[in-house]
Amino acid sequence: MTAHLTRPASLTTGSDHPRSDAEPLLRIENLRVDYRTRRGTVPAVRGADLTVPAGQTLALVGESGSGKSTVGLAALGLLPAAAGTVTGSVRLAGRELLGRPDRELSRVRGREIGFVPQDPTASLNPVQRVGAQVAEALRVHGLATGAASARRRAEELLGEAGLPEPARTADRFPHELSGGMCQRVLIAVALAAGPRLLIADEPTSALDVTVQRHILDLLGRLTAETGAGLLLITHDLAVAGERAGHVAVMSEGRVVEDGPSAEVIGAPRHPYTRELVAAAPSMTAPPAPPAPADAEPLLTVEELRREFTVRTANGSRERVVAVDSVSFTVPRGGSLGIVGESGSGKSTTAELLLRLDRPDAGRVLLDGVDLATASRGELRRLRRDIQPVFQDSYGSLDPTFTVAQAIAEPLRAFGVRGRAARVAELLELVRLPAAVRHRRAAELSGGQRQRVCIARALALTPRLLVLDEPVSALDVSVQARVLDLLAELRRELGLSYVFISHDLAVVRQVCDQVLVMRHGRVVERGPVAEVFARPTHPYTEELLAAIPGARGPLTPAGAEPATP
């Protein structure tokens, strides 16, 4: 689909703030941001210097807490009230933004600087249809003369952002869309006014590889067609290397390395950058070892089917098949990966495996007992053998519980004695220090929270873990440590995994078998190494081709991507 990206006339000729050819579009100099906390002042950014020329992309990479998102918020004038001290300079086309009143900055945000935040579920109005939210961005900046005009342009923008059936999607609420679809709605909102600078904070972290490629192609066309600049904040080094001409690496509030992407990622100089590059999952790494050849099936899924009723744009209802005739087995000690785009049915399959939902047809046999028809007593017994680990570690933990209480919760539910000792054992098993037992979820990093979720899932010594995107929200170095932990637990405890992910390189590292799903159906299956090396279905080929750096480990081209 060809995008039609335009910039308002006030941002080109006739602007009140004409851009000097010698001045980069965005220049950040000696930016310092301190946050006020109960424990005193904490420096978040310590003298950052960055430039984004017009028509080019700068990727800002680093772990959570490195300060990269704070840099983006400072450029937008959206720092939280806890940001007590902000010094330095942030200039847009030569115009200083730091310290300007919010009334002035509100005219800059959206119209001159577009923003794509990371969390789509928290950034969209849950009680307003998504088409109305895109149209609102047009009306706020005077780019639509009436409701009908705003609606038509909103549908165009939703289509340009890669959403299928834009007219129908415009009439849906955020909760009726997948996380990836909600992220594309946010991109449509950010592009509505044709900004000269786009700040995208992890814009594709929730997206599968084919949609990610579409979005990144769209952002590339924005810079190519309008001369806009892009500040791409990401923890995905493959995306940074493939899509950005320059990369800046942040650690503990400082820019520790910057330069052309081919140099920074291809031949990193700083130890921290080298650590990030080494931690990135690779499609050239050896796949996980297989289960023993004589292993008996632990989980058998037969002809699973699930349908839902959805409301159409004209108010009528129709049936949608989310899972259609899905069958597979997982042997004892085996690890099966399920991959596919958002909406392919992989998460619905996980819910059926966990009996969080009932299938309309088919069977889910755990050690020969059908979970779909099991009695309450049978289901309670089987829940000790199958446990989930979800993507959102923060939402999976009760914010009022300490770590010890969260891990002990399933032990209490099943009346297990010696809970304190078992909690200590589990913390050691997932490589967490004993001191975290007294902390709450908000006091932990994302990687620590996910380890707590894994510890809780292991509390009742299950035989099968169903992991739904368990590392997609984590930085590469934290992700690598969690994946190493999962591999160790599989070896040490003989666990079996059903591992759902849109990241094929991660699946290669964790799984020995893979199932490829599309539109609710299985289109290809087999050993990971064989399917990824010699795919037989065009859709699998498309998934593999869409992976950033698919031809090998982090090998950036060192140039902006060509316009499709």
Phi, psi and omega in degrees: 000133181270129179279150176240082186264123181234158178242135178303147183302328182294346181262357176245242177290145179087003179293149175291343183230075182298147183269130175283137181297333183277346185263128175297158182300312177235128176231122177246126183231128174047044180287127177231130179227125176246141177252140174273128177228174178296335182265009180114194182275132180241121178286126179260322177229130187237075174079049182281139175235124181214150172223142175235104177290156176299138177078007181234166182241129171249124175264127177252113187241158180158169181283167172303135182088000181284342179107000186292320178291326177297323176300314179296318179294325177295320179294330180272351186069032183242023178297142180292166182298336181290348177284094187283319183235123178227118180227167181112209184216135172230109184242131175255112182052041177088353182261124181290129179255331184294129179088355179289150178295152184298329180299321178288318181293331179295335176280339178276317181295132180089308184278320180249329176235115175269150184228129174246104180284169186281317190265101183292327183291330180271350187256352178252146179288117186290343183252011179237136179296148189293328177298321179294328180289324175290318180297326179299321178297326178289316182293321181302324183260015175066033184255009177220134185270351180190174183297319182294318179295317179296321180295315180298315181292324178299317178296321178299315181295321177296322176293319179295332178277005172091013180275130179288151178047067185304321181297318179289319180297323182301334182270003181265157173269158182306323183291346179271359181247155174288167178301320178295321179293321177297323178296323179291328174297318179297323178293321176299318177298316182295328182272354189304317185266007181059056185292155178278339177228134177241128174251114183245112183261102182052055188289344184237012184294335181261007188254150174285169192295323182289320177291322176303315179298319179299314181295316181293325173298319179298315179295324176296321177294325178302312180291324183287320186275328186248353183074015179288158174258157181228122170259106185259108180266121187204155171256002182267103183292329178296317176297315180300314182293324183279329191252346184245138175288328179230150180229136171240134184250126180249142175213126178052042174085359182242148170276109186267343179198141175206156180156189177304142185299325180298327180278314185293317183268324181284328180216067184297142180261324185275141180304324181293318178297318179298323178295318179297315181298318181293331184277344184294131178295146185232144176284354178262355179289153178293143180288169179296150180293148181283166173291159176306142185300330182263013182293135178278155178296134172264316180237130177233122180247127185235117170048050182287137180217137176216129178242152176228154174260127180237155178269133180273175182298329181270009176093353178280173180242147177217157180269134178240129179272112182272323178228126190229105174056048181271128178224141174189168175229152174235116180285163174300127182082004181268166180221113182253126174264138175243120183236159179157168180289168170302134181088003180282344179106003185290319179288325175297321176300318179300317180297324178290322178297323183273359184059034168276349176210159180254139176285155173281336177201160178099176183227149173236102186258117173251110186055039175087352180260130182280114179296329184292331183243007183296145176290170181300319180294317178296319182295320179297319179294318183290335180295340175289338185264343182227123185226149182260155165226118187261172182292314187273093182293326180292315180289343181276348183247137176293119184296343180270349181273146166283169177302316180299318179293321181295316181290326182281349185304309178293332177294319177296318184299329181256011174066032180283132178273167179066041187293320182300316179294321179294321177299315178299320179295319181291321177300319178293323182296322181264015174062044174247140179292149182299335184295338183285349184301334182266356181273165175251170187304320183294342182265005182247156172285168179301318179294321178294318179299319181294326176294324176297318178297321178293319178299317179296320179296331182272355189303322185263019180051060179288167176257341183225130172250133173255109187250114183256102181051052188287345183234008186293336181264007186257151175294160187299321181289320177292318178302317180299320181291321178292320179294320175299319178298315180298320178295319179295317181295323178297318179291315187285323187253354182069029182290155170248147182234142157248112191245111183259128184201154171262358182261105185291330178293324176293317179300320179300324183285329188258330193246151175257339176237154180220146178237126180255123182247144174211129180051040175084355183245154175275120181257342178199149179206159177150185177301141183305310184300320183288314182295318182286331180276324184223068180295144180254344181256138181303327181292321176297318177301320179296317178300315182293321181292335183277351182291127175301132181067032186298337184278000178163182179289134175010083179233079184295148179284339179081018180212162177296146178296145179291148177290126182297000000 
